[in-house]
Amino acid sequence: MYPVDLLNRRNESFVLWVPGSSSAANAPKLIIGNVMESSGSKTFSQIARLPLVPSPDKSGLWLLGPESVSPPLADGVYHYWFEVDDTSPESRGTLLVSDPFAFAVDYGVANTAEPSVPPQPASVVRLRDGKLWPCDVDGADPPLPAVPSLAALPSNNHLVIYELPTSWAKIGNDNRGVDVDVGTFADVLALFKADAPGDHFSAVAAVHEEAILANLGVNALELLPAADSKTQDEWGYATAHYFAPDYNLGTASDLVRLVDAVHSQNTRFFTDVVMAFGHDSYGSIDFPDFHIRPTLETSNPDSYQSHASGVLRDGYGGDSWRYLRTVQSYDPESGAGTAGVHPSWAFHRSHLARWMADFGVDGLRLDSVNNIGNWDFVRSYKERAWELYNARYGGSLGPAGTDPSKFLVIGEELSMPISMVQQGVLDALWNEPWQGRLRAALLGEVANDVDFTSTVRKLVDCRLDGELDGGTRFADGAQAINYITSHDIEGFRKERLYNFLSSNGVWDVERRAKLAFALLLTSVGIPMIFAGEEFADQMDRSVDMTKKQTDPVNYSRKNDGGWRQALFDYVANLVRFRTACPALGENETDFFHVDASRGGKIMAWRRGQASGTTSTHVVVVANFSDEQTPGSQYVVPNWPGRDLPGWREVSQRRDVPADWVGREPLVPWEAKIYTRWREVGA
């Protein structure tokens, strides 16, 4: 049972919600049939074409029980579409469309009756004992994920998120180019389990023979949109079927296996959600209630982005969702017969319930929140996500005393509307300026700050950045997602770190990359690693900075036997430190040394609170210059707890003799990380 009335009704009937239509004279129709597969191709054989029936007391709800189909349906797997009159601005006549609430779709069976209209895949369902049940495309019954131990999952302030796209690369057959393909859920599983063979990338040793992400130690996996996208070999932001896992990535069963494996390693599962625009079938079923063309309705406030005065929303080839519209209709969430309903709100909150219940989501990343254009909806979606999280562990849809540090709703918007976090619309936000400051610091440059020292200070403590959103600041590290690189590689200094350093004449990429990760993994904020950066992956396609898709992940590079493998080991060591060390989950930061004699390019700071002889704080000393410190020692004055025993340097995994505490030299572009803290059992 779901906390969504419409999803529960789908067990009894084929269901279509059309808020703008309840007249039997214009009834949508069910097209249902069997599929035969031969020689790798599928053939659809129609059984029936029948009109749906309007619910007498539920305005806008259309139903047809499987018992009404003639000839009678036997138990088995069926493919179906709904036939509707196109309501989009193009008005292309009668169309066959996918069920917008379908749990599985099959692109191997796509309607091509209208050559001028992009075909929509068939929806898939199983009939058993007179009931309709979700199933995979191959007919398998997806299991439900096990509910993990909440106590075992990492808290927000000790997360290290791994952002993983669908597009991967491997060395081509000619050993010169590369083959680019989709990394499936089974391939991702192989990154966590050494005994999982993988799928499309099973021939890549780093995928097939080891567990890269288990070895790296990240404790949160963020998949770029896992819901079905109409595009193939792309990033997945053209969401078309919000309730179904992406057809190219695998089945619901595959995804549940992945989630269970991730949870068994005390790792949280995040997914991206795209709600600014869609490529969904409501664009034809009931366009006026669900979608808007901003260029056609310039007097409508719904056409404009939030936090960006006068900027129209962008559908990026799809249709912008309409969020200000309210209709008197059946409410798919509560089941009320006639109520004031926001159609788009109800639709998106409904697929949220599906993903939270059936795929064990532990966190969400909402794409392009300004382009959604409605903070009230975003707040409603976030609050519903928290209700569902509480219900998973507390047994109710209200606050149930569950741990508030084990769930997170993150927004992405490069204009940085931090006020969305401070007003409770979101829990956290991508910290876009962090990337710019880091890349400037790696070259010894100032990034739109007063001086170099300010650039580094705001890198290390994001709460110091008061230049954005009218002076609004992050109040806590768990509100900011810091990253060296992300999938958004368009624009100045956004490319992969390797390419950025190479294009700026840096010859020792390994050393500069280690400095980047030392900063990422010791700074205030939640660190996020874009897949492949842990071994300095590089562009495999031509560097076109107007597109995201130029940069697939090439795991073949990880085991090069040289500096890339050394970088991976360095990052893995710091990831384990970040996820465990108490001080790095705190906000407190004290910059106690800036070497003015070297232009402020050598700095030292303390992370976390110091507490006398039981001190667990972390000290970072960094050299942002081409010059090695002179002599055999570099004395850092005011070193906190210099006379206390037990200091060690984390990045090199070595103890520091008492006489050398706060006195060790630095090579160019190096950070040393010190602590007296030791993990229990270490």
C-alpha positions in Angstrom: 0.0 0.0 0.0 1.2 3.5 -0.9 0.2 6.8 0.8 -1.2 7.7 -2.7 -4.7 6.7 -3.5 -4.2 6.5 -7.3 -1.2 4.1 -6.9 -3.3 1.7 -4.8 -6.2 1.9 -7.3 -3.8 0.6 -10.0 -4.0 -2.8 -8.4 -7.7 -3.0 -9.3 -7.9 -1.2 -12.6 -6.1 0.5 -15.5 -6.2 4.1 -14.3 -5.7 7.4 -16.0 -6.0 10.8 -14.3 -7.1 13.6 -16.6 -8.1 16.6 -14.5 -9.4 18.5 -17.5 -11.7 15.8 -18.8 -14.6 13.8 -17.5 -16.9 13.5 -20.5 -17.6 10.0 -21.7 -18.0 11.4 -25.2 -14.3 12.1 -25.3 -13.1 9.0 -23.4 -9.4 8.0 -23.6 -9.0 4.4 -24.7 -6.9 1.5 -23.5 -4.9 -0.3 -26.2 -3.6 -3.6 -24.7 -1.9 -6.7 -26.1 0.8 -9.3 -25.9 4.3 -9.1 -27.1 6.2 -11.9 -28.9 10.0 -11.8 -29.1 11.9 -13.5 -31.9 15.5 -13.0 -33.1 16.0 -10.0 -30.8 12.9 -8.1 -32.0 9.6 -7.7 -30.3 6.2 -7.7 -32.0 3.0 -6.3 -30.4 -0.3 -8.2 -31.0 -3.3 -6.1 -30.0 -6.0 -7.8 -27.9 -8.4 -5.0 -27.3 -9.1 -1.3 -27.8 -11.6 -0.2 -25.2 -12.8 3.2 -23.8 -12.1 4.0 -20.2 -15.0 4.8 -17.9 -15.2 8.1 -15.9 -15.5 7.5 -12.2 -19.0 8.7 -11.2 -17.7 10.4 -8.0 -14.1 11.2 -8.8 -13.8 14.1 -11.3 -11.1 13.5 -13.9 -10.5 9.9 -12.9 -10.8 7.2 -15.7 -10.9 3.5 -14.9 -11.2 0.2 -16.6 -11.0 -3.1 -14.7 -9.1 -6.0 -16.3 -12.3 -8.1 -16.1 -13.9 -5.6 -18.6 -11.5 -6.5 -21.3 -12.8 -8.8 -24.0 -11.7 -11.3 -25.0 -10.9 -12.1 -21.3 -7.3 -11.7 -20.2 -5.4 -14.7 -18.8 -2.7 -14.3 -16.2 0.4 -13.0 -17.7 2.4 -9.9 -18.8 0.7 -7.2 -20.9 1.9 -4.2 -22.8 -0.5 -1.2 -23.2 -0.9 2.5 -24.2 -3.6 5.0 -23.7 -5.2 6.6 -26.8 -5.9 10.3 -26.3 -6.6 13.4 -28.3 -3.5 15.5 -28.3 -3.9 18.6 -26.1 -0.5 20.1 -26.7 -0.1 23.4 -28.6 0.8 21.4 -31.7 -2.6 19.5 -31.6 -1.4 16.5 -33.5 -4.7 14.5 -33.5 -5.1 11.2 -31.8 -2.0 9.7 -30.2 -1.0 6.6 -28.3 0.8 7.6 -25.1 2.6 5.8 -22.3 0.8 5.6 -18.9 2.2 8.6 -17.0 2.1 6.5 -13.8 3.7 3.4 -15.4 6.2 1.5 -13.2 7.9 0.0 -16.2 8.1 0.9 -19.9 9.4 -1.1 -22.9 11.2 0.9 -25.6 11.5 -2.4 -27.5 7.8 -2.0 -28.1 7.2 1.6 -29.2 4.2 2.9 -31.0 5.1 4.2 -34.5 1.6 4.7 -35.8 2.2 8.5 -36.2 5.6 8.9 -38.0 5.7 12.6 -37.3 5.4 12.1 -33.6 8.2 10.7 -31.4 7.0 7.1 -30.5 6.2 6.4 -26.9 7.2 3.1 -25.3 4.6 0.6 -24.1 3.7 0.5 -20.4 4.1 -3.0 -18.8 2.0 -4.7 -16.2 1.3 -8.2 -14.9 -2.2 -9.7 -14.4 -2.4 -12.3 -11.7 -5.5 -13.6 -9.9 -7.6 -10.8 -11.3 -5.3 -8.1 -10.0 -2.7 -5.8 -11.8 0.8 -5.9 -10.4 4.0 -4.0 -11.1 6.6 -6.1 -13.0 9.8 -5.7 -14.8 9.9 -5.7 -18.6 10.9 -9.3 -18.5 7.9 -10.1 -16.3 9.8 -10.6 -13.0 8.3 -9.4 -9.8 10.5 -6.6 -8.3 11.3 -7.2 -4.6 11.1 -4.4 -2.0 14.4 -3.2 -0.6 15.2 -4.1 2.9 14.9 -1.3 5.4 18.5 -0.5 6.6 19.5 0.2 10.1 19.1 3.9 10.6 21.8 3.9 13.2 24.3 2.4 10.8 23.7 5.0 8.0 26.1 8.0 8.0 24.9 11.4 9.2 24.8 14.4 6.8 27.8 16.1 8.3 30.0 13.0 7.6 28.8 12.2 4.1 31.1 11.9 1.1 28.8 11.8 -1.9 29.8 10.1 -5.2 28.0 11.6 -8.2 27.7 9.0 -10.9 26.5 9.6 -14.4 25.1 7.0 -16.8 27.5 7.6 -19.6 30.8 5.6 -19.3 33.7 4.9 -21.6 36.1 2.1 -22.4 39.0 1.7 -24.7 37.8 1.1 -28.3 38.7 -1.9 -30.3 41.3 0.0 -32.3 43.1 1.0 -29.0 42.9 4.7 -30.2 39.4 5.8 -29.7 36.9 5.0 -27.0 33.5 3.3 -26.9 30.9 5.2 -25.0 27.9 3.3 -23.5 25.5 3.4 -20.6 26.7 2.0 -17.3 23.8 0.0 -16.0 22.6 -0.6 -12.5 24.5 -3.9 -12.7 27.7 -2.1 -13.6 27.2 0.2 -10.6 26.7 -2.8 -8.4 30.1 -4.1 -9.6 31.6 -0.9 -8.3 30.5 -1.9 -4.8 30.9 -5.7 -4.9 34.0 -7.4 -6.2 32.0 -10.6 -6.9 29.5 -8.7 -9.1 30.5 -9.2 -12.8 29.0 -6.0 -14.1 27.1 -5.7 -17.4 28.1 -3.5 -20.3 31.5 -2.8 -18.7 32.2 -6.4 -17.5 35.3 -6.4 -19.8 36.9 -3.5 -17.9 39.1 -4.9 -15.2 38.5 -2.1 -12.7 34.8 -2.8 -12.9 34.9 -6.6 -13.1 37.7 -7.5 -10.7 37.4 -5.1 -7.8 35.0 -2.9 -5.9 36.2 0.6 -6.7 33.6 2.5 -4.6 33.8 0.2 -1.7 37.6 0.7 -1.8 37.2 4.4 -2.2 35.1 4.5 1.0 32.4 6.9 -0.1 29.2 6.6 2.0 26.6 8.1 -0.3 25.9 7.2 -3.9 24.1 9.8 -6.0 22.8 8.6 -9.4 22.1 11.2 -12.0 18.3 10.8 -12.7 17.5 7.1 -12.4 13.9 7.7 -13.6 13.4 6.8 -17.2 14.6 9.3 -19.8 13.6 9.5 -23.4 17.2 9.9 -24.5 19.9 7.2 -24.7 23.6 7.7 -24.0 22.8 11.0 -22.4 22.9 12.3 -18.9 19.2 11.4 -18.1 17.8 14.9 -17.6 15.1 14.4 -20.2 12.8 12.6 -17.8 9.8 11.0 -19.5 8.5 8.3 -17.2 8.8 9.5 -13.6 7.6 6.3 -11.9 9.8 3.9 -13.9 13.6 3.2 -13.6 15.5 4.2 -16.7 15.0 1.5 -19.4 18.6 1.7 -20.5 20.0 1.3 -17.0 18.0 -1.9 -16.0 14.9 -3.1 -14.3 13.4 -2.2 -10.9 14.8 -5.5 -9.7 18.3 -4.5 -10.7 17.9 -1.2 -8.9 16.7 -2.8 -5.7 19.7 -5.2 -5.8 21.9 -2.2 -6.1 20.2 -0.3 -3.3 20.3 -3.3 -1.0 24.0 -3.7 -1.7 24.7 0.0 -1.0 22.8 -0.1 2.2 24.6 -3.3 3.3 27.8 -1.2 3.2 26.2 1.5 5.4 26.0 3.8 2.3 23.1 6.1 1.5 21.3 6.2 -1.8 20.5 9.5 -3.5 18.8 10.2 -6.8 18.4 13.3 -8.9 14.9 14.5 -9.8 14.1 16.8 -12.7 10.9 18.8 -12.1 11.5 22.1 -14.0 10.5 20.4 -17.2 9.5 17.0 -18.6 9.2 14.9 -21.7 6.2 13.0 -20.2 2.9 11.9 -21.7 0.9 14.6 -19.9 2.3 16.9 -22.6 -0.3 15.3 -24.8 -2.9 13.9 -22.3 -3.7 17.2 -20.5 -1.2 19.8 -21.5 -3.1 22.9 -20.1 -3.3 21.5 -16.6 0.2 20.1 -16.4 2.5 22.1 -18.6 3.2 25.6 -19.9 5.1 27.2 -22.8 6.6 30.3 -21.2 7.0 32.1 -24.5 3.3 31.7 -25.2 2.2 33.0 -21.8 4.5 35.9 -20.9 1.9 37.5 -18.7 1.6 34.4 -16.5 3.9 34.5 -13.4 4.3 30.7 -13.9 6.4 31.4 -17.0 9.3 32.9 -15.0 12.1 31.6 -13.0 12.2 32.3 -9.3 15.1 34.3 -7.8 15.9 35.6 -11.4 13.7 38.5 -12.2 12.3 38.6 -15.7 14.0 35.3 -16.8 11.7 32.9 -18.6 11.8 29.3 -17.6 13.6 27.0 -20.0 12.2 23.6 -21.1 15.4 22.4 -22.7 13.5 20.6 -25.4 10.7 19.5 -23.1 7.8 21.2 -21.5 7.9 23.3 -18.4 5.7 22.0 -15.6 2.8 24.3 -14.6 2.8 24.9 -10.9 0.4 27.8 -10.2 -2.7 26.1 -11.6 -5.3 24.8 -9.3 -8.3 22.7 -10.5 -11.4 21.1 -9.0 -10.6 17.4 -9.5 -10.0 14.1 -8.0 -7.0 14.2 -5.7 -4.7 11.3 -6.5 -2.9 11.5 -3.2 -5.8 11.7 -0.7 -8.5 10.1 -3.0 -10.9 13.0 -2.4 -13.5 13.1 -5.1 -13.4 16.8 -5.8 -10.8 19.1 -4.3 -8.6 22.1 -5.1 -5.6 20.3 -6.6 -2.4 21.4 -8.1 -2.0 18.8 -10.9 1.8 19.0 -11.2 2.2 19.1 -7.4 0.1 15.9 -7.0 1.9 14.1 -9.8 5.4 14.8 -8.5 4.6 14.1 -4.9 3.1 10.8 -6.1 6.2 9.5 -7.8 8.2 10.6 -4.8 6.2 8.2 -2.7 7.0 5.4 -5.2 10.8 6.0 -5.1 10.9 6.4 -1.3 8.9 3.2 -0.8 10.2 0.9 -3.6 13.8 2.1 -3.9 14.8 3.1 -0.4 15.9 6.6 -1.3 17.9 8.3 1.5 18.3 11.7 -0.1 17.3 13.7 -3.1 19.0 16.2 -5.4 16.5 18.6 -7.1 17.7 19.8 -10.4 17.6 23.5 -11.4 15.3 24.7 -8.6 15.1 28.3 -10.0 13.8 26.9 -13.2 11.1 25.0 -11.3 9.9 28.6 -10.6 7.8 27.9 -7.5 9.3 27.8 -4.0 6.0 26.8 -2.5 6.0 23.6 -4.5 9.6 22.9 -3.7 8.9 23.3 0.0 5.9 21.0 -0.3 7.9 18.3 -2.1 10.7 18.6 0.5 8.3 18.3 3.4 6.5 15.3 1.8 9.9 13.6 1.4 10.6 14.1 5.1 7.2 12.7 6.0 7.9 9.6 3.9 11.4 9.3 5.5 9.9 9.5 9.0 7.2 6.9 8.0 9.9 4.5 6.9 11.5 4.4 10.3 8.8 5.8 12.7 5.6 4.3 11.4 3.7 7.5 10.7 3.6 10.2 8.1 4.3 12.9 10.7 7.4 13.6 12.7 8.2 10.4 14.6 11.4 11.1 16.3 13.6 9.7 13.6 17.2 11.0 13.2 17.0 14.3 11.3 20.7 13.9 10.3 20.1 10.8 8.1 18.1 12.4 5.3 18.7 15.4 3.0 16.9 17.2 0.2 19.5 19.2 -1.9 18.8 21.8 -4.5 20.9 22.7 -7.5 20.9 26.2 -8.8 24.1 27.9 -9.9 22.8 31.4 -9.0 23.0 30.2 -5.4 19.6 31.1 -3.8 20.9 30.4 -0.3 17.7 32.0 1.1 15.9 28.8 0.0 17.9 26.9 2.6 17.6 29.6 5.4 13.8 29.7 4.8 13.4 26.0 4.9 12.5 25.5 1.3 15.5 23.1 0.9 17.9 21.4 3.3 21.0 22.1 1.3 22.3 23.6 -1.9 25.1 23.0 -4.3 27.9 25.4 -3.4 28.9 26.5 -6.9 31.3 29.3 -5.8 33.4 26.6 -4.0 34.5 25.1 -7.3 35.6 28.5 -8.7 37.5 29.4 -5.6 39.3 26.0 -5.5 40.4 26.2 -9.1 41.7 29.7 -8.6 43.6 28.6 -5.5 45.1 25.7 -7.3 46.7 28.3 -9.6 47.6 30.7 -6.8 45.0 33.2 -8.0 42.3 35.3 -6.2 38.7 34.4 -7.0 36.6 37.6 -6.9 37.7 38.1 -3.3 39.7 40.8 -1.5 42.9 38.8 -1.6 44.2 35.3 -1.8 43.8 34.7 1.9 40.0 35.5 1.6 39.7 33.0 -1.2 41.2 30.2 0.9 39.3 31.1 4.0 36.0 30.9 2.1 37.1 27.6 0.6 37.8 26.1 4.0 34.7 27.6 5.7 31.7 28.2 3.4 29.9 30.1 6.2 32.3 33.0 5.6 30.9 33.6 2.1 28.5 36.6 2.4 28.6 37.9 -1.2 25.7 35.9 -2.5 21.9 36.2 -2.3 21.8 39.5 -0.5 24.4 38.6 2.0 22.6 35.3 3.1 25.1 32.8 4.3 25.3 29.1 4.9 24.7 28.5 8.7 26.0 24.9 8.8 28.3 22.6 6.8 25.4 20.2 6.1 23.8 22.9 4.1 26.5 23.2 1.4 27.6 20.6 -1.2 31.2 21.3 -2.2 32.7 19.8 -5.3 35.9 20.0 -7.5 33.9 19.0 -10.6 30.4 18.0 -11.4 28.5 16.8 -14.4 27.9 20.5 -15.3 31.1 21.0 -17.3 29.8 23.9 -19.4 31.6 27.2 -19.1 34.8 28.7 -17.8 36.9 26.4 -15.6 34.2 23.7 -15.3 35.9 20.9 -17.2 37.4 17.8 -15.5 40.2 18.6 -13.1 42.9 16.9 -15.3 41.9 19.0 -18.3 41.7 22.2 -16.3 45.2 21.7 -14.9 46.7 20.7 -18.2 45.2 23.6 -20.1 46.7 25.9 -17.4 50.2 24.6 -17.9 50.4 22.5 -14.7 52.8 19.7 -15.3 52.5 17.9 -12.0 48.8 17.0 -12.1 49.1 14.4 -9.3 50.4 16.9 -6.7 47.9 19.6 -7.6 45.0 17.1 -7.6 46.0 15.8 -4.2 45.9 19.4 -2.9 42.4 19.8 -4.4 41.2 16.7 -2.5 42.9 17.7 0.7 40.9 20.9 0.6 37.6 19.2 -0.5 37.8 16.5 2.2 38.8 18.8 5.2 36.6 21.8 4.5 33.3 22.8 6.1 30.5 21.4 3.9 29.5 18.1 2.4 32.1 16.9 -0.1 30.9 15.5 -3.4 33.2 13.6 -5.8 32.3 13.5 -9.5 32.9 9.9 -10.8 36.4 9.5 -12.1 38.0 12.5 -10.4 39.3 10.2 -7.7 41.9 9.1 -10.3 42.0 12.3 -12.4 40.0 10.9 -15.3 40.2 13.1 -18.4 38.0 14.0 -21.4 37.5 11.2 -23.8 35.5 13.2 -26.3 36.3 16.6 -27.9 36.1 19.3 -25.3 32.9 21.1 -26.2 32.1 23.3 -23.2 28.5 23.9 -24.4 27.6 20.3 -23.6 27.6 18.0 -20.6 27.9 14.8 -22.6 31.5 15.3 -23.7 32.8 13.7 -20.5 31.9 10.0 -19.9 33.7 8.1 -17.1 36.6 5.9 -18.1 37.3 3.5 -15.2 40.0 1.8 -17.4 42.4 4.6 -16.3 42.2 3.9 -12.6 44.7 1.0 -12.5 47.5 2.6 -14.5 50.2 1.4 -12.1 51.4 4.9 -11.7 50.3 8.3 -10.5 46.6 7.8 -11.1 46.5 4.7 -8.9 48.6 6.6 -6.3 46.0 9.5 -6.4 43.2 7.0 -5.9 44.9 5.6 -2.8 45.5 9.1 -1.5 41.9 10.1 -2.0 40.6 6.8 -0.5 42.7 7.4 2.7 41.3 10.9 3.1 37.7 9.8 2.4 37.9 7.3 5.2 39.3 10.1 7.4 36.5 12.5 6.5 33.7 10.0 7.1 35.0 9.0 10.6 36.9 12.0 12.2 34.5 13.9 14.5 36.2 17.2 14.0 35.5 17.2 10.2 31.8 16.9 11.0 31.9 20.2 12.9 31.7 23.8 11.7 34.4 25.3 13.9 37.4 26.6 12.0 40.3 28.7 13.2 42.9 30.3 10.8 45.9 30.7 13.0 48.7 31.3 10.6 49.1 33.3 7.4 52.7 33.7 6.2 52.7 37.3 5.0 56.4 36.9 4.1 55.3 34.6 1.3 52.4 36.6 0.0 49.9 34.7 2.2 50.5 31.6 0.1 51.2 29.4 3.2 48.4 29.1 5.6 47.5 26.9 8.6 44.1 26.4 10.2 42.4 24.2 12.7 39.1 22.3 12.0 36.9 21.3 14.9 36.9 22.2 18.6 40.0 21.7 20.7 39.4 20.4 24.2 42.7 20.1 26.1 44.4 16.8 26.4 41.4 15.0 24.7 41.8 17.2 21.6 40.4 15.6 18.4 40.8 18.6 16.2 42.5 18.6 12.8 45.2 21.0 11.7 45.9 21.6 8.0 49.0 23.4 6.7 49.0 24.2 3.0 51.5 25.7 0.5 49.8 27.4 -2.4 53.0 28.3 -4.2 55.8 27.0 -6.5 58.3 27.5 -3.8 59.4 24.9 -1.2 59.8 26.1 2.3 63.5 27.0 2.9 65.7 24.9 5.2 65.0 21.7 7.0 62.1 23.1 9.1 59.1 25.4 8.6 57.9 26.6 12.0 54.1 27.3 12.3 53.6 29.6 15.3 50.6 29.2 17.6 50.2 25.5 16.8 47.3 24.3 19.0 48.4 21.5 21.4 52.0 21.4 20.1 53.3 19.8 23.3 50.6 17.1 23.4 51.6 13.6 22.4 50.3 11.4 19.6 50.3 13.7 16.5 50.2 12.0 13.1 50.1 13.2 9.6 47.1 11.7 7.9 47.8 12.0 4.2 51.1 10.2 4.5 49.8 7.9 7.2 52.7 8.4 9.6 53.3 9.4 13.2 55.1 12.8 13.8 57.9 12.9 16.3 57.3 15.3 19.1 60.2 17.6 18.1 58.7 18.0 14.6 55.2 18.9 15.5 54.4 22.2 13.8 57.9 22.3 12.2 57.8 20.1 9.1 58.8 21.6 5.7 56.4 21.8 2.8 57.0 21.2 -0.9 55.2 23.3 -3.5 51.4 22.9 -3.8 51.2 20.6 -0.8 48.8 20.2 2.1 49.7 18.3 5.2 46.9 17.1 7.5 47.5 16.5 11.2 45.5 15.2 14.1 45.8 13.4 17.4 42.5 11.7 16.8 42.6 8.0 16.2 39.6 5.8 15.1 38.5 3.2 17.6 40.5 0.1 17.0 43.2 1.8 14.9 
